[in-house]
Amino acid sequence: MNKTAIIYSYNTKKTGKIATLIQEGFEDSTIEMLNAEEITEDIFLSFDHIIMGVATWFDGELPNFWDEFVPALEELDLTGKKIALFGLGDQKGYPENFLDGVGIMAGILETQGATLVGFTSSEGYEFESSKALRNDVFMGLAIDYENQGSMNQERAAAWVEQLKKEFA
Ligand SMILES: Cc1cc2nc3c(=O)[nH]c(=O)nc-3n(C[C@H](O)[C@H](O)[C@H](O)COP(=O)(O)O)c2cc1C
């Protein structure tokens, strides 16, 4: 049976809330929550399906809790892994870098051979540019707590249903 993990920093409040919504949506007690700040290569590689929470901080950069693991990630063979990214960003506050963290992480994972799933439409968002876009589609789930928080639940629920199919 395929093993699934949701990885995010336990020190984040908003990312953590979305991680919990996603876990609840799966209604599957075998899905493990893991702290991004304590993840190791061996643990990461022990999962077939991985959902990662990646906010954007610092004007278009990854949050610093990923800094320690990214160099390790850049050495891993992720062939055969299906990975889905959910990102948090603020399209009004940072319209030129909306959700860039997802694009940065997507690039790292694809370079290492992972198959990315969970792409979503960019309709309904307003921003100038985003590294998370490929052919006008987000390479993951885009959550904007600051400006569209009332849509979080609906967006997360629809994404989980999409992932159930794409992970199958
Ligand atoms: C200092 C700072 C810089 C930020 N930079 C960006 C950015 O470049 N792009 C973006 O989309 N969001 C940016 N954000 C918004 C955060 O991604 C957003 O607030 C998110 O909900 C944070 O989630 P977290 O608290 O779980 O890390 C920034 C927020 C702060 C406080």
The ligand as an SDF file (V2000), in Angstrom:
LIG
                    3D

 31 33  0  0  0  0  0  0  0  0999 V2000
    7.5570   39.3670    5.6800 C   0  0  0  0  0  0  0  0  0  0  0  0
    6.5650   38.6400    4.7970 C   0  0  0  0  0  0  0  0  0  0  0  0
    6.8870   38.4280    3.4790 C   0  0  0  0  0  0  0  0  0  0  0  0
    5.9810   37.7770    2.6180 C   0  0  0  0  0  0  0  0  0  0  0  0
    6.3010   37.5920    1.2960 N   0  0  0  0  0  0  0  0  0  0  0  0
    5.3830   37.0290    0.4590 C   0  0  0  0  0  0  0  0  0  0  0  0
    5.6570   36.8710   -0.9330 C   0  0  0  0  0  0  0  0  0  0  0  0
    6.7140   37.2400   -1.4260 O   0  0  0  0  0  0  0  0  0  0  0  0
    4.7090   36.3050   -1.7020 N   0  0  0  0  0  0  0  0  0  0  0  0
    3.4980   35.8710   -1.2170 C   0  0  0  0  0  0  0  0  0  0  0  0
    2.6860   35.3440   -1.9730 O   0  0  0  0  0  0  0  0  0  0  0  0
    3.2200   36.0050    0.1080 N   0  0  0  0  0  0  0  0  0  0  0  0
    4.1180   36.5760    0.9490 C   0  0  0  0  0  0  0  0  0  0  0  0
    3.8310   36.7140    2.2800 N   0  0  0  0  0  0  0  0  0  0  0  0
    2.5160   36.2780    2.7790 C   0  0  0  0  0  0  0  0  0  0  0  0
    2.5790   34.9210    3.4670 C   0  0  0  0  0  0  0  0  0  0  0  0
    2.9340   33.8820    2.5790 O   0  0  0  0  0  0  0  0  0  0  0  0
    1.2100   34.6310    4.0560 C   0  0  0  0  0  0  0  0  0  0  0  0
    0.9820   35.5520    5.0850 O   0  0  0  0  0  0  0  0  0  0  0  0
    1.0480   33.2260    4.5770 C   0  0  0  0  0  0  0  0  0  0  0  0
   -0.2960   33.0780    4.9750 O   0  0  0  0  0  0  0  0  0  0  0  0
    1.9890   32.9050    5.7130 C   0  0  0  0  0  0  0  0  0  0  0  0
    1.7070   31.6100    6.1700 O   0  0  0  0  0  0  0  0  0  0  0  0
    2.4610   31.0280    7.4680 P   0  0  0  0  0  0  0  0  0  0  0  0
    2.1930   32.0290    8.5690 O   0  0  0  0  0  0  0  0  0  0  0  0
    1.8270   29.7130    7.7230 O   0  0  0  0  0  0  0  0  0  0  0  0
    3.9120   30.9360    7.1140 O   0  0  0  0  0  0  0  0  0  0  0  0
    4.7360   37.3460    3.1250 C   0  0  0  0  0  0  0  0  0  0  0  0
    4.4260   37.5720    4.4750 C   0  0  0  0  0  0  0  0  0  0  0  0
    5.3190   38.2050    5.2950 C   0  0  0  0  0  0  0  0  0  0  0  0
    4.9330   38.4230    6.7420 C   0  0  0  0  0  0  0  0  0  0  0  0
  1  2  1  0
  2  3  1  0
  2 30  2  0
  3  4  2  0
  4  5  1  0
  4 28  1  0
  5  6  2  0
  6  7  1  0
  6 13  1  0
  7  8  2  0
  7  9  1  0
  9 10  1  0
 10 11  2  0
 10 12  1  0
 12 13  2  0
 13 14  1  0
 14 15  1  0
 14 28  1  0
 15 16  1  0
 16 17  1  0
 16 18  1  0
 18 19  1  0
 18 20  1  0
 20 21  1  0
 20 22  1  0
 22 23  1  0
 23 24  1  0
 24 25  2  0
 24 26  1  0
 24 27  1  0
 28 29  2  0
 29 30  1  0
 30 31  1  0
M  END
$$$$
